[in-house]
Amino acid sequence: MRINNSNDRVHVLDAHANVWTVITDIADSGVQEEAFYVCDLGDIVRKHETWKAFLPRVQPYYAVKCNDSLAVLEVLAALGTGFDCASKGEINKILDLGVSPNRVIFANPAKPSSHIRHAAATGVSTMTFDNETELHKVKSLYPDAKMVIRIRCDATDAQCPLGMKFGCDPISDAPRLLRLARTLDIDVVGVSFHVGSGCREPLVFNRAIASAKDVFDYGITLGYNFELLDIGGGFPGDHGSSISEIARVINSALEDYFPDAAVQVIAEPGRFYVSSAYTLACSIHSFRDVISNDETTKHRMYYINDGVYGSFNCILYDHQHVVPQPLHELAGSKYYSSSIWGPTCDGLDQVVEDVLLPEMRIGDWIVFENMGAYTLPVASAFNGFPIAQVHVAAEENIWDLFKDILPLTEEHLIMGNVSPNLKMDLDISRDESSIIQHLPIRMQVPKSDSIVEEHVLEYVGYMQENN
Ligand SMILES: Cc1ncc(COP(=O)(O)O)c(C=O)c1O
């Protein structure tokens, strides 16, 4: 979701509605052609509850890079998380929400000078480093900064390893860097690490926390008294995943190595908070059958309206494995070996290489869950194919939590389940007016004393307003 996307909207769900019914309503309306997301705010709220239950000592600083949609940031700001920002632009996004600079860590160990100056100007004082030049830059541009040394400790198995780019060796590099910081009279306040995004080796957190403790101890020999441990990201976030094992390892390592509650422990979870909150629906606009020479087998190639240059960039950059689910499956459908391709003219634009799918037609929809992490912020409109828009959904109780926080006014409301602006530029064969009447909508403008009567309210433009 782009901040100034005037088509962003919020669906308030009653007990009979959920993400799949919203997708079905929109897809079956006959007036939606482009791919679209549904983002479930309740899923983000439930993740936060899970975090607090499993990791009570660790304050989450959400990694903005993972998904910088305004709705996500607003909800997390309201829930009280901190934020991990990597740039001036991300810092601005967070401070514009009214979040205190104390709740931000500038967690990029190699920062352009102008971004360091910006951090100084805005009071974002906590920032990471892993090299000498960063210390010299900080000394001249922001001498009062509170620095956090990032050490390297890699999981043996991670979806996206990070150690080859960031993190100094805790034994051979960290002591030298800390001595230089001391000489430059720079305040170092703690240690951070990132074991790799999509960590598949929970035990690495024990090794990393033990290493961090050694660096804390070395700091004491130089007269430092570190107060911050930042355990980075790496937590899974798909439907059905769990952080219980990682949390068990972390909690036990914290007890062993950092029993003193005076040490503040933070983390920088990204995908944990947003992966399962976003579900993407794509429609089939073309297909092609490839018949074997002996005419005994058929492979079907489906072409859909989002691909690796759009949302599915996560396949290339985030090494994601995406799972297609037909929105509707006709009873008795024949299944074929199938591949799914994006809409651009590039041969690289393949979403799924080979999967058994029921026979589908042009106009049918395919749904992909777990599409909230490292998708939208990276997507491009290459070849003129638009980036999928986001419909934000929230159950009524969740919406009640946030309606006073999200900056919505009556002007941002539109009537109807499907916004008129979705109908532009479409090749629609059905009678639109009958479709709109058919949709299950009774609207009430949510003044503070109003009651939400039916399952959908829509808001358009609040992102634009807030930009
Ligand atoms: C510095 C930093 N912190 C946090 C994250 C978020 O990691 P994850 O999404 O695995 O939680 C990243 C991801 O690349 C990162 O580079």
The ligand as a Gaussian input file, in Angstrom:
#p B3LYP/6-31G(d) Opt

LIG

0 1
 C       18.700000      -4.497000      10.289000
 C       17.476000      -5.327000      10.081000
 N       16.623000      -5.473000      11.097000
 C       15.491000      -6.183000      10.973000
 C       15.171000      -6.792000       9.787000
 C       13.882000      -7.563000       9.715000
 O       14.129000      -8.914000       9.648000
 P       12.931000      -9.966000       9.685000
 O       11.952000      -9.561000       8.672000
 O       13.585000     -11.255000       9.396000
 O       12.359000      -9.958000      11.051000
 C       16.046000      -6.710000       8.697000
 C       15.755000      -7.399000       7.439000
 O       16.474000      -7.382000       6.480000
 C       17.238000      -5.945000       8.841000
 O       18.101000      -5.792000       7.827000

